[in-house]
């Protein structure tokens, strides 16, 4: 199983980033996919998830209306479009598969700073 995130980087407050995660080694369309973040010195924080068939999406309250999760089951990818980012959202963002979750990527760093 492999989950590889990309798309992190430095963005100014109010800016946007799109994170992507490429999955392999499991039946992607059968798994909920999640984005989880960890800010410096803090614990893991679930951000969003999407059912395997894309029929259900969920977001933590403070990102609703700003973040959108996408998945493409033909390409085994899941993405997170993040708009209006705040400095408090600087974190390592992880892609994760399954309930639990079962599988984790290595994370991609998002820095929000002017």
Number of C-alpha atoms within 10 A of each C-alpha: 11 15 22 18 24 18 15 18 14 16 18 14 18 14 14 18 18 16 23 23 24 18 23 13 8 13 12 23 17 13 18 20 31 27 25 20 23 18 17 10 7 9 9 14 15 16 21 22 27 21 17 20 14 16 7 10 16 14 19 12 9 9 16 12 11 13 20 18 23 16 21 15 16 8 11 16 20 25 22 23 14 18 17 14 22 16 15 12 16 21 23 18 27 27 30 28 25 17 12 9 14 9 15 20 19 15 22 21 21 22 21 20 15 9
